[in-house]
Amino acid sequence: MKIRKEDIPVTMESPGTVMRGLAGYGGMTVAFNEIPAGTDFAPVLAGLKNNSCQCPHWGYIVEGELMLKYDDGTEENLVTGDVFYMPPGHTAIVKKDLKLIDFSPEKELKIVMDHIARKIAELS
């Protein structure tokens, strides 16, 4: 089973941001996201448990830098070339224009993405 990045459906788009996702990869959703520097996920995660993403993610930073903040207070920077696992209980700020590929459990990701879509609609 394979797919070209360009063939993954766009799930969310705004100036400088293209988020692509496709479920059906063994219970996982594959995503390829391009997000500009300065993007802070905290406002769109507000209202979830601990105001953070409760979905785990496994992936690879193709380009850029992402600062993670975990519920326990620790922080971690991911940069170009890093392979990562983000456990539930995190938020993030994009430090340098970001391109990443990740895999997330379908059910948990849908809950988070539905919440984010509602928050974006509220904030617009």
All heavy atoms as an XYZ file, in Angstrom:
954
protein
N       0.846     -1.173      0.000
C       0.000      0.000      0.000
C       0.891      1.235      0.000
O       1.790      1.348      0.828
C      -0.885     -0.034      1.243
C      -1.721      1.186      1.442
S      -2.727      1.010      2.929
C      -4.264      1.515      2.271
N       0.649      2.134     -0.921
C       1.435      3.367     -0.977
C       0.583      4.475     -1.566
O      -0.466      4.225     -2.179
C       2.704      3.185     -1.796
C       2.447      3.031     -3.285
C       3.744      3.015     -4.052
C       3.461      3.113     -5.546
N       4.632      3.479     -6.294
N       1.034      5.702     -1.360
C       0.373      6.873     -1.935
C       1.417      7.973     -2.070
O       2.335      8.074     -1.248
C      -0.828      7.334     -1.068
C      -1.644      8.392     -1.810
C      -0.357      7.849      0.289
C      -2.997      8.681     -1.172
N       1.278      8.769     -3.119
C       2.146      9.924     -3.286
C       1.623     11.050     -2.391
O       0.417     11.193     -2.216
C       2.176     10.376     -4.743
C       2.854      9.367     -5.662
C       2.976      9.857     -7.097
N       3.542     11.176     -7.223
C       4.849     11.483     -7.127
N       5.715     10.528     -6.893
N       5.271     12.717     -7.268
N       2.521     11.810     -1.835
C       2.160     12.924     -0.949
C       1.105     13.806     -1.586
O       0.130     14.203     -0.939
C       3.418     13.720     -0.610
C       3.165     15.125     -0.111
C       4.450     15.884      0.076
C       4.910     16.503     -1.178
N       5.023     17.914     -1.243
N       1.259     14.100     -2.858
C       0.345     14.997     -3.556
C      -1.058     14.409     -3.691
O      -2.024     15.123     -3.934
C       0.880     15.343     -4.952
C       2.192     16.104     -4.946
C       3.422     15.200     -4.770
O       3.299     13.955     -4.736
O       4.529     15.766     -4.654
N      -1.178     13.098     -3.531
C      -2.478     12.432     -3.662
C      -3.198     12.258     -2.330
O      -4.343     11.804     -2.297
C      -2.306     11.070     -4.343
C      -1.820     11.210     -5.782
O      -2.119     12.251     -6.418
O      -1.140     10.293     -6.267
N      -2.536     12.613     -1.224
C      -3.206     12.589      0.076
C      -4.172     13.771      0.099
O      -3.774     14.904     -0.170
C      -2.193     12.691      1.229
C      -1.202     11.526      1.189
C      -2.919     12.740      2.580
C      -0.048     11.670      2.174
N      -5.449     13.551      0.383
C      -6.432     14.646      0.348
C      -6.112     15.767      1.330
O      -5.677     15.517      2.461
C      -7.751     13.966      0.730
C      -7.532     12.507      0.520
C      -6.076     12.259      0.722
N      -6.344     17.000      0.891
C      -6.187     18.167      1.763
C      -7.348     18.174      2.752
O      -8.513     18.106      2.361
C      -6.155     19.479      0.937
C      -6.157     20.702      1.846
C      -4.938     19.493      0.009
N      -7.024     18.230      4.039
C      -8.052     18.239      5.076
C      -8.241     19.620      5.689
O      -9.284     19.908      6.258
C      -7.709     17.242      6.200
O      -6.420     17.560      6.728
C      -7.718     15.815      5.677
N      -7.217     20.469      5.577
C      -7.300     21.817      6.116
C      -6.299     22.687      5.367
O      -5.172     22.268      5.132
C      -6.975     21.792      7.608
C      -7.406     23.017      8.360
S      -7.124     22.835     10.146
C      -8.198     21.443     10.524
N      -6.746     23.897      5.003
C      -5.868     24.796      4.266
C      -6.151     26.221      4.675
O      -7.302     26.615      4.865
C      -6.093     24.608      2.761
C      -5.056     25.257      1.898
C      -5.152     24.804      0.434
O      -6.159     24.175      0.042
O      -4.206     25.081     -0.301
N      -5.083     26.983      4.867
C      -5.176     28.414      5.132
C      -3.878     29.025      4.619
O      -2.976     28.283      4.222
C      -5.387     28.671      6.633
O      -4.279     28.227      7.367
N      -3.756     30.339      4.615
C      -2.524     30.929      4.079
C      -1.268     30.331      4.723
O      -1.123     30.348      5.943
C      -2.673     32.416      4.416
C      -4.153     32.636      4.458
C      -4.711     31.353      5.040
N      -0.422     29.741      3.907
C       0.825     29.152      4.362
C       0.707     27.757      4.949
O       1.705     27.147      5.295
N      -0.508     27.262      5.095
C      -0.727     25.962      5.723
C      -1.461     25.023      4.778
O      -2.473     25.395      4.200
C      -1.582     26.102      7.013
O      -0.902     26.961      7.910
C      -1.837     24.761      7.662
N      -0.934     23.826      4.626
C      -1.626     22.760      3.907
C      -1.486     21.506      4.764
O      -0.379     21.055      5.036
C      -1.035     22.505      2.506
C      -1.767     21.352      1.824
C      -1.092     23.753      1.651
N      -2.627     20.986      5.208
C      -2.629     19.756      5.993
C      -3.335     18.685      5.175
O      -4.454     18.892      4.716
C      -3.304     19.977      7.340
C      -2.573     21.015      8.182
S      -3.299     21.285      9.793
C      -2.538     19.930     10.677
N      -2.650     17.576      4.985
C      -3.187     16.460      4.208
C      -3.307     15.250      5.131
O      -2.429     15.020      5.962
C      -2.245     16.111      3.052
C      -2.046     17.226      2.060
C      -0.962     16.847      1.032
N      -0.785     17.883      0.052
C      -1.512     17.998     -1.059
N      -2.445     17.112     -1.329
N      -1.299     18.973     -1.899
N      -4.389     14.478      4.969
C      -4.540     13.284      5.788
C      -5.400     12.241      5.105
O      -6.337     12.575      4.378
N      -5.065     10.984      5.360
C      -5.826      9.885      4.785
C      -5.815      8.716      5.763
O      -4.747      8.218      6.145
C      -5.221      9.456      3.445
C      -5.943      8.337      2.702
C      -7.357      8.777      2.297
C      -5.145      7.909      1.483
N      -6.999      8.308      6.186
C      -7.139      7.151      7.074
C      -7.000      5.864      6.258
O      -7.010      5.890      5.031
C      -8.501      7.205      7.764
N      -6.897      4.756      6.967
C      -6.894      3.470      6.293
C      -5.539      2.813      6.182
O      -5.349      1.909      5.375
N      -4.602      3.235      6.989
C      -3.271      2.635      6.983
C      -3.107      1.778      8.222
O      -2.423      2.152      9.171
C      -2.193      3.730      6.896
C      -1.988      4.206      5.489
C      -2.905      5.053      4.872
C      -0.903      3.771      4.749
C      -2.745      5.450      3.558
C      -0.729      4.173      3.433
C      -1.657      5.015      2.849
O      -1.493      5.404      1.559
N      -3.815      0.653      8.263
C      -3.729     -0.254      9.399
C      -4.238      0.369     10.685
O      -3.635      0.195     11.738
N      -5.328      1.124     10.595
C      -5.874      1.800     11.768
C      -5.238      3.149     12.036
O      -5.553      3.809     13.025
N      -4.353      3.545     11.153
C      -3.654      4.824     11.307
C      -4.060      5.777     10.176
O      -4.500      5.341      9.117
C      -2.141      4.618     11.257
C      -1.609      3.627     12.271
S      -1.655      4.244     13.944
C      -0.067      5.024     14.028
N      -3.869      7.058     10.448
C      -4.029      8.097      9.428
C      -2.640      8.585      9.063
O      -1.840      8.912      9.948
C      -4.872      9.271      9.963
O      -6.192      8.804     10.218
C      -4.928     10.418      8.962
N      -2.337      8.616      7.775
C      -1.082      9.185      7.310
C      -1.347     10.655      6.997
O      -2.397     11.002      6.453
C      -0.517      8.442      6.075
C      -1.461      8.499      4.898
C       0.849      8.980      5.689
N      -0.407     11.511      7.381
C      -0.568     12.946      7.143
C       0.735     13.539      6.635
O       1.821     13.102      7.022
C      -0.989     13.655      8.423
N       0.603     14.529      5.770
C       1.739     15.343      5.344
C       1.306     16.778      5.540
O       0.323     17.218      4.937
C       2.130     15.091      3.881
C       3.423     15.777      3.529
C       4.634     15.100      3.659
C       3.445     17.095      3.124
C       5.830     15.739      3.365
C       4.636     17.745      2.819
C       5.835     17.056      2.941
N       1.999     17.490      6.427
C       1.596     18.842      6.793
C       2.690     19.848      6.500
O       3.870     19.574      6.736
C       1.224     18.896      8.278
C       0.076     17.965      8.599
O      -0.897     17.893      7.868
N       0.196     17.227      9.685
N       2.274     20.997      5.989
C       3.164     22.133      5.758
C       2.581     23.291      6.543
O       1.450     23.719      6.289
C       3.230     22.460      4.272
C       3.748     21.301      3.438
C       3.756     21.585      1.948
O       4.250     22.663      1.549
O       3.256     20.737      1.191
N       3.354     23.804      7.526
C       2.835     24.781      8.470
C       3.878     25.892      8.642
O       5.058     25.605      8.864
C       2.530     24.114      9.828
C       1.612     22.894      9.615
C       1.903     25.098     10.796
C       1.517     21.969     10.795
N       3.456     27.163      8.586
C       4.429     28.256      8.658
C       4.948     28.526     10.068
O       4.281     28.239     11.070
C       3.633     29.461      8.138
C       2.215     29.154      8.484
C       2.101     27.660      8.352
N       6.146     29.104     10.124
C       6.740     29.528     11.384
C       5.777     30.467     12.103
O       5.058     31.245     11.471
C       8.070     30.234     11.127
N       5.763     30.363     13.423
C       4.898     31.211     14.231
C       3.569     30.573     14.590
O       2.851     31.081     15.456
N       3.223     29.470     13.944
C       1.958     28.801     14.252
C       2.030     28.219     15.662
O       2.941     27.463     15.989
C       1.664     27.677     13.239
O       1.577     28.252     11.927
C       0.362     26.966     13.570
N       1.056     28.593     16.490
C       0.949     28.101     17.867
C      -0.336     27.285     17.947
O      -1.421     27.810     17.692
C       0.902     29.286     18.828
C       0.847     28.892     20.292
O       0.657     27.697     20.599
O       0.988     29.799     21.134
N      -0.216     26.034     18.295
C      -1.381     25.150     18.341
C      -2.223     25.319     19.602
O      -3.346     24.824     19.661
C      -0.940     23.691     18.193
C      -0.488     23.356     16.807
C       0.847     23.477     16.457
C      -1.390     22.944     15.847
C       1.274     23.182     15.164
C      -0.981     22.650     14.556
C       0.360     22.764     14.221
N      -1.707     26.007     20.614
C      -2.419     26.129     21.889
C      -3.850     26.665     21.736
O      -4.775     26.097     22.328
C      -1.624     26.977     22.874
N      -4.086     27.722     20.972
C      -5.455     28.238     20.882
C      -6.463     27.240     20.311
O      -7.613     27.215     20.745
C      -5.322     29.460     19.962
C      -3.898     29.893     20.106
C      -3.129     28.604     20.284
N      -6.047     26.395     19.366
C      -7.003     25.453     18.766
C      -7.126     24.153     19.567
O      -8.030     23.365     19.322
C      -6.684     25.158     17.273
C      -6.839     26.420     16.444
C      -5.315     24.539     17.099
N      -6.238     23.963     20.540
C      -6.330     22.791     21.411
C      -7.041     23.109     22.721
O      -7.400     22.203     23.477
C      -4.933     22.222     21.688
C      -4.184     21.684     20.466
C      -2.760     21.311     20.832
C      -4.915     20.503     19.850
N      -7.256     24.403     22.978
C      -7.943     24.815     24.205
C      -9.303     24.134     24.290
O     -10.052     24.088     23.321
C      -8.095     26.333     24.239
N      -9.582     23.578     25.460
C     -10.845     22.876     25.669
C     -10.697     21.363     25.677
O     -11.561     20.660     26.193
N      -9.604     20.858     25.101
C      -9.312     19.424     25.210
C      -8.708     19.165     26.595
O      -8.313     20.106     27.292
C      -8.320     18.989     24.123
C      -8.852     19.002     22.690
C      -7.721     18.772     21.704
C      -9.936     17.949     22.513
N      -8.618     17.923     27.019
C      -8.010     17.583     28.308
C      -6.638     18.250     28.421
O      -5.810     18.119     27.507
C      -7.869     16.065     28.441
C      -7.231     15.624     29.730
C      -7.082     14.114     29.771
C      -6.315     13.708     31.012
N      -6.047     12.270     31.013
N      -6.411     18.977     29.494
C      -5.166     19.719     29.742
C      -4.847     20.722     28.628
O      -3.705     21.149     28.492
C      -3.979     18.772     29.946
C      -4.131     17.895     31.147
O      -4.703     18.305     32.161
N      -3.653     16.673     31.063
N      -5.851     21.065     27.815
C      -5.656     21.997     26.690
C      -4.533     21.527     25.774
O      -3.747     22.336     25.269
C      -5.393     23.421     27.192
C      -6.574     23.972     27.943
O      -7.724     23.830     27.511
N      -6.336     24.597     29.078
N      -4.465     20.217     25.563
C      -3.407     19.675     24.719
C      -3.937     18.528     23.861
O      -5.014     17.992     24.104
C      -2.233     19.197     25.584
O      -2.627     18.172     26.457
N      -3.155     18.180     22.860
C      -3.505     17.092     21.953
C      -3.374     15.771     22.698
O      -2.325     15.476     23.287
C      -2.580     17.121     20.738
S      -2.906     15.794     19.555
N      -4.422     14.961     22.625
C      -4.431     13.676     23.323
C      -4.239     12.500     22.369
O      -4.526     11.362     22.712
C      -5.737     13.535     24.112
C      -5.896     14.570     25.205
C      -4.774     14.526     26.233
O      -4.421     13.466     26.730
N      -4.189     15.681     26.536
N      -3.730     12.800     21.177
C      -3.473     11.764     20.176
C      -1.960     11.561     20.029
O      -1.224     12.533     19.879
C      -4.062     12.195     18.827
S      -3.797     11.016     17.496
N      -1.491     10.312     20.059
C      -0.068     10.087     19.794
C       0.234     10.204     18.304
O      -0.638      9.968     17.470
C       0.165      8.659     20.291
C      -1.159      7.990     20.124
C      -2.201      9.063     20.346
N       1.461     10.584     17.991
C       1.900     10.726     16.599
C       3.301     10.138     16.459
O       4.144     10.337     17.325
C       1.960     12.201     16.172
C       0.764     12.996     16.505
N      -0.397     12.969     15.765
C       0.526     13.849     17.535
C      -1.287     13.783     16.305
N      -0.752     14.330     17.389
N       3.547      9.466     15.340
C       4.865      8.966     14.976
C       5.196      9.589     13.629
O       4.341      9.624     12.741
C       4.853      7.449     14.807
C       4.611      6.675     16.056
C       5.561      6.059     16.827
C       3.353      6.379     16.672
N       4.963      5.421     17.884
C       3.607      5.595     17.812
C       2.025      6.718     16.383
C       2.605      5.142     18.656
C       1.023      6.258     17.221
C       1.311      5.485     18.344
N       6.427     10.086     13.441
C       6.707     10.700     12.158
C       8.141     11.114     11.953
O       9.064     10.687     12.660
N       8.289     12.020     10.978
C       9.596     12.468     10.501
C       9.499     13.940     10.107
O       8.558     14.334      9.404
C      10.016     11.621      9.289
C      11.312     12.038      8.651
C      12.529     11.741      9.256
C      11.320     12.732      7.446
C      13.729     12.118      8.671
C      12.515     13.109      6.854
C      13.715     12.811      7.468
O      14.893     13.190      6.889
N      10.459     14.734     10.562
C      10.523     16.153     10.182
C      11.290     16.251      8.863
O      12.504     16.027      8.820
C      11.211     17.003     11.274
C      10.524     16.837     12.629
C      11.261     18.472     10.836
C       9.108     17.342     12.709
N      10.573     16.559      7.806
C      11.189     16.696      6.489
C      11.993     17.992      6.426
O      13.106     18.024      5.883
C      10.105     16.673      5.378
C      10.715     16.910      4.012
C       9.343     15.356      5.413
N      11.445     19.043      7.030
C      12.090     20.357      6.990
C      11.508     21.220      8.096
O      10.312     21.162      8.381
C      11.809     20.997      5.627
C      12.416     22.341      5.380
C      12.050     22.844      3.981
O      12.321     22.128      3.003
O      11.475     23.942      3.894
N      12.349     22.029      8.739
C      11.868     23.005      9.700
C      12.179     22.663     11.140
O      13.040     21.825     11.442
N      11.442     23.333     12.047
C      11.641     23.133     13.478
C      10.321     23.287     14.209
O       9.550     24.219     13.950
C      12.654     24.148     14.028
C      12.947     23.978     15.489
C      13.991     24.963     16.001
O      14.597     25.690     15.190
O      14.198     24.997     17.221
N      10.077     22.386     15.156
C       8.851     22.359     15.936
C       9.217     22.221     17.408
O       9.957     21.312     17.786
C       7.988     21.168     15.504
C       6.627     21.007     16.151
C       5.692     22.146     15.736
C       6.019     19.664     15.775
N       8.722     23.151     18.241
C       8.938     23.050     19.675
C       7.705     22.419     20.311
O       6.596     22.935     20.173
C       9.185     24.410     20.318
C       9.468     24.287     21.814
S       9.732     25.855     22.663
C       8.100     26.550     22.569
N       7.908     21.299     20.997
C       6.823     20.602     21.685
C       6.821     20.989     23.153
O       7.879     21.145     23.764
C       7.008     19.092     21.578
C       6.922     18.528     20.173
C       7.383     17.084     20.168
C       5.503     18.635     19.662
N       5.621     21.120     23.698
C       5.442     21.348     25.130
C       4.530     20.239     25.628
O       3.416     20.080     25.136
C       4.795     22.710     25.383
C       5.641     23.878     24.953
C       4.935     25.189     25.246
C       5.786     26.366     24.827
N       5.154     27.648     25.182
N       5.036     19.465     26.604
C       4.282     18.338     27.141
C       3.557     18.736     28.424
O       3.957     19.678     29.110
C       5.220     17.154     27.403
C       5.826     16.601     26.138
C       7.126     16.907     25.770
C       5.080     15.789     25.295
C       7.678     16.394     24.605
C       5.622     15.276     24.128
C       6.927     15.584     23.788
O       7.461     15.086     22.625
N       2.504     17.991     28.745
C       1.706     18.279     29.938
C       2.529     18.263     31.219
O       2.178     18.938     32.184
C       0.553     17.275     30.072
C      -0.555     17.503     29.054
O      -0.503     18.508     28.312
O      -1.476     16.664     28.993
N       3.624     17.518     31.242
C       4.451     17.448     32.460
C       5.415     18.624     32.577
O       6.233     18.685     33.496
C       5.212     16.122     32.537
C       6.278     15.973     31.457
O       6.508     16.904     30.662
O       6.893     14.880     31.404
N       5.338     19.568     31.621
C       6.182     20.763     31.664
C       7.462     20.668     30.863
O       8.159     21.670     30.692
N       7.805     19.506     30.356
C       9.027     19.391     29.563
C       8.796     19.939     28.157
O       7.672     20.003     27.673
C       9.534     17.932     29.468
O       8.523     17.124     28.858
C       9.887     17.383     30.833
N       9.880     20.361     27.546
C       9.857     20.872     26.175
C      10.890     20.116     25.372
O      11.887     19.630     25.907
C      10.155     22.373     26.139
C       9.093     23.203     26.811
C       9.349     24.698     26.706
O      10.381     25.121     26.138
O       8.503     25.453     27.221
N      10.649     20.033     24.061
C      11.544     19.307     23.164
C      11.477     19.969     21.798
O      10.391     20.303     21.329
C      11.071     17.857     23.097
C      11.829     16.949     22.203
C      11.328     15.514     22.310
O      10.098     15.282     22.286
O      12.184     14.632     22.411
N      12.624     20.164     21.162
C      12.659     20.693     19.804
C      12.892     19.569     18.819
O      13.790     18.746     19.004
C      13.765     21.736     19.637
C      13.361     23.092     20.140
O      12.198     23.342     20.422
N      14.326     23.980     20.264
N      12.086     19.542     17.768
C      12.270     18.618     16.657
C      12.754     19.440     15.475
O      12.181     20.499     15.185
C      10.946     17.925     16.313
C      10.275     17.122     17.424
C       8.929     16.577     16.932
C      11.166     16.006     17.904
N      13.776     18.948     14.782
C      14.345     19.666     13.645
C      14.474     18.741     12.442
O      14.310     17.522     12.551
C      15.720     20.280     13.997
C      15.593     21.311     15.118
C      16.723     19.204     14.379
N      14.780     19.339     11.302
C      14.959     18.597     10.056
C      15.750     17.310     10.300
O      16.813     17.332     10.914
C      15.698     19.469      9.023
O      14.941     20.660      8.799
C      15.896     18.730      7.710
N      15.187     16.190      9.838
C      15.853     14.904      9.938
C      15.479     14.095     11.165
O      15.851     12.922     11.256
N      14.738     14.684     12.108
C      14.356     13.948     13.313
C      13.190     13.004     13.042
O      12.201     13.375     12.409
C      13.946     14.895     14.443
C      15.119     15.584     15.111
O      16.272     15.170     14.887
O      14.869     16.546     15.873
N      13.308     11.789     13.547
C      12.209     10.835     13.619
C      11.637     11.001     15.019
O      12.390     11.131     15.988
C      12.717      9.389     13.407
C      11.613      8.379     13.646
C      13.287      9.240     12.000
N      10.299     11.023     15.153
C       9.734     11.330     16.459
C       8.558     10.442     16.838
O       7.913      9.835     15.997
C       9.277     12.798     16.520
C       8.180     13.136     15.542
C       6.847     12.883     15.840
C       8.473     13.721     14.318
C       5.837     13.187     14.947
C       7.469     14.043     13.416
C       6.142     13.773     13.732
N       8.326     10.417     18.143
C       7.100      9.911     18.753
C       6.632     10.993     19.706
O       7.392     11.432     20.575
C       7.338      8.606     19.523
C       6.177      8.257     20.433
C       4.924      7.964     19.904
C       6.324      8.252     21.809
C       3.846      7.663     20.725
C       5.257      7.940     22.639
C       4.019      7.655     22.095
O       2.959      7.361     22.903
N       5.401     11.465     19.522
C       4.778     12.428     20.432
C       3.697     11.683     21.200
O       2.685     11.289     20.612
C       4.091     13.556     19.661
C       4.968     14.518     18.964
S       3.921     15.743     18.106
C       4.957     16.061     16.694
N       3.880     11.468     22.488
C       2.827     10.820     23.261
C       1.647     11.765     23.458
O       1.774     12.981     23.261
C       3.517     10.500     24.594
C       4.621     11.490     24.698
C       5.063     11.781     23.291
N       0.495     11.243     23.847
C      -0.631     12.119     24.159
C      -0.219     13.127     25.236
O       0.620     12.827     26.088
C      -1.693     11.155     24.701
C      -1.336      9.823     24.125
C       0.161      9.828     24.037
N      -0.827     14.314     25.166
C      -0.530     15.351     26.149
C       0.541     16.310     25.690
O       1.543     16.515     26.364
N       0.342     16.922     24.531
C       1.329     17.855     23.997
C       0.639     18.997     23.249
O      -0.502     18.885     22.824
C       2.300     17.145     23.047
C       1.615     16.521     21.872
N       1.143     15.231     21.895
C       1.284     17.017     20.653
C       0.559     14.957     20.743
N       0.631     16.033     19.963
N       1.363     20.078     23.116
C       1.012     21.158     22.214
C       2.316     21.567     21.537
O       3.379     21.040     21.871
C       0.314     22.333     22.934
O      -0.146     23.287     21.958
C       1.201     22.999     23.955
N       2.248     22.478     20.564
C       3.460     22.795     19.813
C       3.402     24.197     19.229
O       2.325     24.760     19.022
C       3.649     21.781     18.682
N       4.607     24.716     18.971
C       4.779     25.986     18.265
C       5.776     25.733     17.134
O       6.849     25.162     17.362
C       5.317     27.090     19.192
C       4.322     27.360     20.327
C       5.601     28.370     18.404
C       4.848     28.302     21.399
N       5.423     26.166     15.924
C       6.321     26.014     14.774
C       7.355     27.131     14.825
O       6.999     28.311     14.780
C       5.537     26.040     13.448
C       6.489     25.930     12.261
C       4.490     24.935     13.413
N       8.635     26.762     14.947
C       9.725     27.736     15.048
C      10.287     28.123     13.680
O      10.714     29.258     13.499
C      10.852     27.182     15.930
C      10.434     26.976     17.364
C      10.032     28.307     17.975
C      10.045     28.275     19.466
N       9.842     29.606     20.034
N      10.344     27.169     12.750
C      10.784     27.417     11.366
C       9.794     26.710     10.465
O       9.302     25.629     10.814
C      12.192     26.859     11.116
C      13.284     27.565     11.879
C      14.646     26.987     11.530
C      15.734     27.649     12.364
N      17.037     27.004     12.166
N       9.489     27.315      9.313
C       8.531     26.707      8.386
C       8.716     25.196      8.388
O       9.835     24.701      8.258
C       8.717     27.251      6.971
C       8.261     28.697      6.834
O       7.648     29.239      7.782
O       8.516     29.296      5.776
N       7.595     24.478      8.522
C       7.641     23.061      8.820
C       6.997     22.218      7.723
O       5.935     22.562      7.208
C       6.885     22.825     10.141
C       6.859     21.421     10.701
C       8.258     20.993     11.152
C       5.888     21.364     11.885
N       7.655     21.109      7.415
C       7.078     20.043      6.593
C       7.325     18.759      7.361
O       8.457     18.475      7.742
C       7.747     19.963      5.221
C       7.479     21.162      4.338
C       8.142     21.009      2.992
C       7.890     22.264      2.156
N       8.545     22.176      0.845
N       6.245     18.014      7.619
C       6.409     16.757      8.342
C       5.430     15.722      7.839
O       4.377     16.047      7.300
C       6.273     16.947      9.854
C       4.926     17.339     10.462
C       4.008     16.149     10.638
C       5.162     17.963     11.818
N       5.820     14.482      8.024
C       4.928     13.364      7.742
C       4.713     12.666      9.071
O       5.646     12.530      9.866
C       5.498     12.401      6.680
C       4.479     11.312      6.355
C       6.833     11.824      7.101
C       4.787     10.522      5.106
N       3.456     12.297      9.350
C       3.217     11.555     10.580
C       2.104     10.539     10.410
O       1.345     10.573      9.441
C       2.996     12.474     11.781
C       1.681     13.214     11.787
O       0.687     12.755     11.211
O       1.629     14.291     12.412
N       2.078      9.624     11.366
C       1.075      8.567     11.421
C       0.433      8.630     12.797
O       1.139      8.697     13.811
C       1.735      7.196     11.197
C       2.369      7.075      9.844
C       3.669      7.508      9.638
C       1.657      6.558      8.775
C       4.257      7.420      8.381
C       2.236      6.458      7.519
C       3.539      6.894      7.320
N      -0.901      8.613     12.829
C      -1.645      8.760     14.077
C      -2.827      7.798     14.076
O      -3.429      7.558     13.027
C      -2.176     10.189     14.206
O      -1.152     11.140     14.018
N      -3.199      7.274     15.251
C      -4.375      6.404     15.319
C      -5.629      7.144     14.842
O      -5.874      8.280     15.249
C      -4.487      6.052     16.802
C      -3.134      6.324     17.368
C      -2.554      7.432     16.549
N      -6.372      6.508     13.951
C      -7.529      7.154     13.312
C      -8.523      7.739     14.313
O      -8.927      8.898     14.184
C      -8.264      6.158     12.414
C      -7.488      5.748     11.203
C      -8.164      4.641     10.410
O      -9.344      4.317     10.666
O      -7.508      4.090      9.511
N      -8.945      6.952     15.286
C      -9.990      7.383     16.214
C      -9.561      8.610     17.021
O     -10.284      9.608     17.093
C     -10.356      6.227     17.153
C     -11.439      6.568     18.139
C     -11.738      5.378     19.052
C     -12.729      5.761     20.137
N     -12.920      4.678     21.099
N      -8.380      8.543     17.634
C      -7.896      9.650     18.455
C      -7.670     10.908     17.616
O      -7.969     12.019     18.052
C      -6.610      9.266     19.188
C      -6.815      8.225     20.267
C      -6.616      6.796     19.773
O      -6.824      6.514     18.569
O      -6.259      5.936     20.613
N      -7.124     10.737     16.413
C      -6.867     11.896     15.562
C      -8.167     12.566     15.146
O      -8.258     13.791     15.121
C      -6.056     11.498     14.328
C      -5.658     12.677     13.436
C      -4.749     13.650     14.184
C      -4.999     12.191     12.168
N      -9.193     11.795     14.836
C     -10.473     12.373     14.432
C     -11.047     13.246     15.538
O     -11.544     14.345     15.267
C     -11.467     11.281     14.045
C     -12.807     11.860     13.576
C     -13.729     10.828     13.040
C     -15.057     11.316     12.546
N     -15.449     12.674     12.736
N     -10.956     12.804     16.769
C     -11.454     13.608     17.894
C     -10.731     14.953     17.946
O     -11.354     16.008     18.065
C     -11.283     12.832     19.222
C     -12.228     11.632     19.252
C     -11.522     13.752     20.421
C     -11.931     10.630     20.362
N      -9.408     14.925     17.828
C      -8.615     16.156     17.885
C      -8.913     17.052     16.685
O      -9.121     18.259     16.835
C      -7.108     15.845     17.992
C      -6.279     17.116     17.870
C      -6.803     15.131     19.303
N      -8.943     16.482     15.493
C      -9.161     17.294     14.291
C     -10.567     17.893     14.257
O     -10.742     19.028     13.821
C      -8.877     16.478     13.033
C      -7.414     16.081     12.873
S      -6.234     17.450     12.980
C      -6.600     18.290     11.437
N     -11.564     17.163     14.732
C     -12.920     17.723     14.818
C     -12.937     18.902     15.786
O     -13.562     19.928     15.523
C     -13.933     16.667     15.257
C     -14.239     15.639     14.176
O     -13.821     15.826     13.007
O     -14.895     14.622     14.509
N     -12.237     18.774     16.904
C     -12.151     19.866     17.875
C     -11.457     21.086     17.253
O     -11.938     22.215     17.393
C     -11.383     19.404     19.120
C     -11.192     20.477     20.134
N     -12.150     20.793     21.068
C     -10.165     21.330     20.343
C     -11.720     21.785     21.821
N     -10.517     22.128     21.396
N     -10.347     20.849     16.558
C      -9.612     21.945     15.922
C     -10.495     22.652     14.893
O     -10.513     23.887     14.836
C      -8.306     21.431     15.282
C      -7.307     21.068     16.377
C      -7.715     22.455     14.314
C      -6.048     20.373     15.883
N     -11.241     21.906     14.097
C     -12.128     22.520     13.096
C     -13.164     23.416     13.779
O     -13.436     24.522     13.301
C     -12.812     21.446     12.265
N     -13.736     22.959     14.905
C     -14.696     23.789     15.649
C     -14.047     25.051     16.192
O     -14.611     26.138     16.117
C     -15.334     22.990     16.791
C     -16.368     21.978     16.339
C     -17.158     21.400     17.504
N     -16.345     20.722     18.490
C     -15.940     19.455     18.424
N     -16.307     18.701     17.386
N     -15.194     18.928     19.375
N     -12.821     24.922     16.744
C     -12.124     26.082     17.288
C     -11.783     27.092     16.199
O     -11.929     28.294     16.417
C     -10.832     25.642     18.013
C     -11.062     24.881     19.281
C     -11.859     25.658     20.305
C     -11.003     26.574     21.117
N     -11.721     27.193     22.249
N     -11.355     26.609     15.047
C     -11.037     27.524     13.941
C     -12.287     28.276     13.523
O     -12.247     29.485     13.278
C     -10.381     26.764     12.775
C      -8.962     26.349     13.166
C     -10.375     27.615     11.499
C      -8.274     25.444     12.167
N     -13.414     27.586     13.442
C     -14.680     28.235     13.084
C     -15.052     29.293     14.124
O     -15.488     30.400     13.766
C     -15.792     27.200     12.953
N     -14.855     29.001     15.404
C     -15.139     29.963     16.463
C     -14.232     31.183     16.396
O     -14.665     32.302     16.639
C     -14.951     29.312     17.850
C     -15.993     28.320     18.245
C     -15.633     27.609     19.555
O     -14.726     28.089     20.296
O     -16.261     26.570     19.837
N     -12.955     30.946     16.084
C     -11.968     32.023     16.072
C     -12.049     32.879     14.800
O     -11.478     33.973     14.776
C     -10.550     31.448     16.231
C     -10.276     30.733     17.556
C      -8.939     30.001     17.499
C     -10.315     31.703     18.718
N     -12.726     32.393     13.799
C     -12.807     33.125     12.510
C     -13.824     34.234     12.550
O     -14.733     34.289     13.262
C     -13.166     32.176     11.375
O     -12.163     31.195     11.235
